[in-house]
Amino acid sequence: MVAPGGEALRGVIGAFHHMIQTEGFFSLYKGLLPSIVSMAPSGAVFYGLYDILKSAYCTHLKGGKESNT
């Protein structure tokens, strides 16, 4: 692995060490907020839809009685 300045880095640990030395510890977390923001809506839709379908399926199995499991 070669850093933008041309220095050779020794694997992932070397890259982490180089990032911490040159840009600081919090450089390891660059891009975290955009990732969370982009994944939150899909997670909300997935789990919301899962709960709705699970409730409908449990109601169908119980013959019309609502189940909390």
Secondary structure, DSSP 8 states (H G I E B T S, - for coil): -B-TTS-B--HHHHHHHHHHHHH-GGGGGTTHHHHHHHHHHHHHHHHHHHHHHHHHHHHHHTTS-----
